[in-house]
Amino acid sequence: MIDALLNLAALLASADMSAAALAERLGTQAVDLRGNILVQQPSIAGVRNASVVRSVHGDTPSLITLKLERPLALRDLEAVFGVPNVVAAEHRGQFSSAVFNVPQPDLPFSVAFIGVIENGATTEITLRRDTHLG
């Protein structure tokens, strides 16, 4: 799973990747809903479904959300990406989130992984495309 996340991060961080092309890489049975593309049968083992969200302007991807079939332990993500920033739940019944920075120094964008934390693991990961500043 970690290798698949790293591959997706590299695709998301590249300048010439469109949301449609990224959804096509994710698997089959994609449903284009204009603002996002749902991928109902991802080709990544352990991923139940995925969504590629377009940026406000055009077909560039801004987010990928993956729903996992089994929980992924945060310690496995920490072993590769270091200690995350933990964002506390704002309301009762909500979960905290772990935010990991995934630098892409040779690519035009960086990527953050955001995992919803439940019992020390995550079953939903969002990859967010960020612009390099400075």
Secondary structure, DSSP 8 states (H G I E B T S, - for coil): -HHHHHHHHHHHHSTT--HHHHHHHHEEEEEE-SSEEEEEEESSTTEEEEEEEE-SSSS-EEEEEEEEEEEEEHHHHHHHH-S-EEE--SSTT--EEEEEEE--TTSSEEEEEEEEEBTTEEEEEEEEEEE---
